[in-house]
Amino acid sequence: MKKTLICSVFFLFIIISNHQVKSEYIFNLIGTWKGINKSYSTEKGHRTWEKKITILEQNERIFKGYFKYADGERNFLGTIRLNNKDFYWVSPESKGYIHGKVVNFNTIEVCYTEAHEGAAVGCSILKRVKE
């Protein structure tokens, strides 16, 4: 009985330790991502265009980069949630928000929302570009 208890405690310790190591992993978003964006805005209606984002830096869960789109280029700052799947970013030059999700190592989904005047929404599936 004592041996079983010791073994049980030992295996519980291993499982807890292993879980903590896995939960400290942070997905690396650094790189260039490209895909097709489909959007709708009250000012421009339906649009489809190529979206390209580049994430230049990442420090733990915080990252920064820029994106190119039909009307130019914008800088952004973002954060990855603890689940390592969901992330968000904002741009000092924009009024909206990006909500993203890691689909797999080479694919992310990003969706844009902007409220009030000039309301807009859009989503794209972006693939990591190998450079």
Secondary structure as the mmCIF struct_conf table of DSSP 4:
data_model
#
loop_
_struct_conf.conf_type_id
_struct_conf.id
_struct_conf.beg_label_comp_id
_struct_conf.beg_label_asym_id
_struct_conf.beg_label_seq_id
_struct_conf.end_label_comp_id
_struct_conf.end_label_asym_id
_struct_conf.end_label_seq_id
HELX_RH_AL_P HELX_RH_AL_P1 LYS A 2 SER A 23
TURN_TY1_P TURN_TY1_P1 GLU A 24 GLU A 24
STRN STRN1 GLY A 31 SER A 41
TURN_TY1_P TURN_TY1_P2 THR A 42 LYS A 44
STRN STRN2 GLY A 45 ASN A 59
TURN_TY1_P TURN_TY1_P3 GLU A 60 ARG A 61
STRN STRN3 ILE A 62 TYR A 69
TURN_TY1_P TURN_TY1_P4 ALA A 70 ASP A 71
STRN STRN4 GLY A 72 ILE A 80
TURN_TY1_P TURN_TY1_P5 LEU A 82 ASN A 83
BEND BEND1 ASN A 84 LYS A 85
STRN STRN5 ASP A 86 VAL A 90
TURN_TY1_P TURN_TY1_P6 PRO A 92 GLU A 93
BEND BEND2 LYS A 95 LYS A 95
STRN STRN6 TYR A 97 ASN A 104
TURN_TY1_P TURN_TY1_P7 PHE A 105 ASN A 106
STRN STRN7 THR A 107 GLU A 114
BEND BEND3 HIS A 116 HIS A 116
TURN_TY1_P TURN_TY1_P8 GLU A 117 GLY A 118
STRN STRN8 ALA A 120 VAL A 129
HELX_LH_PP_P HELX_LH_PP_P1 LYS A 130 LYS A 130
#
